[in-house]
């Protein structure tokens, strides 16, 4: 069983999209994908309506997701933790208890451009274009992640 957690700040824009996209690409029933935010701003709420809309345009329904806050227990519950940007990466690493925890945390765009440490921009304060752009970035990264999982699973 492979358990993957996608993490952004509020868990309403980027990480719910990444969760939905990866779920749509993984063929193994032995894979669990979830998402969380490093902040507790939107706990219990649905993803941003613009994330829901861009996912729907691409044939993905993310309306079953509810925002939650990342916790230290997530290190125990997940094998891979993908941060959407360097600030959230640092916030997750700051909560890690040891090197085993740290070794689970990756920047998601390093799947596309290894070692570049690029951020998925937060589209929250932007318009619809920002959400479409973020979707494209996450779709590419999730395709690579899914290919690895599907090959091994």
C-alpha positions in Angstrom: 0.0 0.0 0.0 1.3 3.4 -1.0 -0.1 6.4 0.9 0.5 9.9 -0.6 -0.3 13.2 1.0 -0.5 16.5 -1.0 0.1 19.7 1.1 -0.5 23.4 0.5 -1.3 26.3 2.8 -5.1 26.2 3.2 -6.0 22.9 1.6 -8.6 24.5 -0.7 -6.7 25.2 -4.0 -3.6 23.4 -4.9 -3.5 20.3 -2.7 -7.1 19.3 -3.4 -6.4 19.6 -7.1 -3.2 17.5 -6.7 -5.2 14.9 -4.7 -8.0 14.7 -7.3 -5.6 14.6 -10.3 -3.4 11.8 -8.8 -6.4 9.7 -7.8 -7.6 9.9 -11.4 -4.3 8.6 -12.7 -3.5 5.8 -10.3 -4.8 2.4 -11.2 -3.7 0.5 -8.1 -6.3 -0.1 -5.4 -3.2 -0.2 -3.1 -2.8 3.5 -3.3 -4.3 6.1 -1.0 -4.2 9.8 -1.8 -5.2 12.6 0.6 -4.5 16.3 1.1 -4.0 18.7 3.9 -2.9 22.3 4.6 -0.2 23.6 6.9 -2.7 26.3 8.0 -6.1 25.7 9.7 -7.9 28.6 7.9 -10.4 26.4 6.0 -10.8 23.2 8.1 -13.9 21.4 7.1 -14.6 23.4 4.0 -14.9 22.3 0.4 -12.1 23.2 -2.1 -12.3 26.6 -3.6 -15.0 26.9 -6.2 -12.4 27.7 -8.9 -10.5 24.5 -8.1 -13.7 22.5 -8.3 -14.5 24.2 -11.6 -11.1 23.5 -13.2 -11.1 19.9 -12.0 -14.6 19.4 -13.4 -13.6 20.8 -16.8 -10.9 18.1 -16.8 -13.3 15.3 -15.8 -12.4 15.2 -12.1 -14.8 15.6 -9.2 -13.2 16.9 -6.0 -16.4 17.9 -4.2 -16.0 15.0 -1.8 -12.9 16.6 -0.2 -12.9 18.6 3.0 -10.0 20.8 4.1 -7.9 19.6 7.1 -4.7 20.7 8.8 -1.5 18.8 8.4 -0.4 17.1 11.7 2.7 15.3 13.0 0.7 12.0 12.7 0.7 12.4 9.0 4.4 11.4 9.0 3.2 8.0 10.4 0.2 7.7 8.1 1.8 8.5 4.7 4.8 7.2 2.7 5.2 10.3 0.5 4.3 13.9 1.3 4.3 16.4 -1.5 4.5 20.1 -0.7 3.2 22.6 -3.3 5.9 25.2 -2.5 9.1 25.9 -0.5 7.3 27.6 2.4 5.0 24.7 3.0 7.9 22.4 2.5 9.8 24.2 5.3 6.7 24.2 7.5 6.3 20.5 7.1 10.0 19.8 7.7 9.8 22.0 10.9 7.3 19.5 12.3 9.3 16.5 11.4 10.6 14.4 14.4 13.6 12.7 12.7 15.3 12.0 9.4 12.8 9.3 8.5 10.0 11.9 8.6 12.1 14.4 6.5 12.9 11.7 3.9 9.2 11.5 3.1 8.8 15.2 2.1 9.3 16.4 -1.5 8.5 19.5 -3.5 6.0 18.3 -6.1 7.4 20.1 -9.1 10.8 18.4 -8.5 9.0 15.4 -10.2 8.9 17.4 -13.4 12.2 19.4 -13.0 14.4 17.5 -10.5 16.4 19.8 -8.2 14.9 23.0 -9.5 12.8 23.5 -6.2 10.1 25.4 -8.1 6.8 26.4 -6.4 3.3 25.7 -7.6 2.0 29.3 -7.4 -0.9 29.9 -5.0 -3.8 30.8 -7.3 -6.1 32.0 -4.5 -5.9 35.7 -5.1 -5.6 35.4 -8.9 -8.2 34.8 -11.5 -9.3 31.7 -13.4 -6.2 31.6 -15.4 -4.1 31.0 -12.3 -6.2 27.9 -11.5 -5.9 26.6 -15.1 -2.1 27.1 -15.0 -1.8 25.3 -11.6 -3.9 22.5 -12.9 -1.5 22.0 -15.9 1.5 22.0 -13.6 0.0 19.5 -11.2 -1.3 17.3 -14.0 2.2 17.0 -15.3 3.7 16.2 -11.9 1.0 13.8 -11.0 1.4 12.0 -14.3 5.0 11.3 -13.4 4.1 10.2 -9.8 1.3 8.0 -11.2 3.6 6.4 -13.7 6.0 5.4 -10.9 3.2 4.0 -8.8 1.4 2.2 -11.6 4.7 0.6 -12.7 5.5 -0.7 -9.2 2.0 -1.4 -8.1 
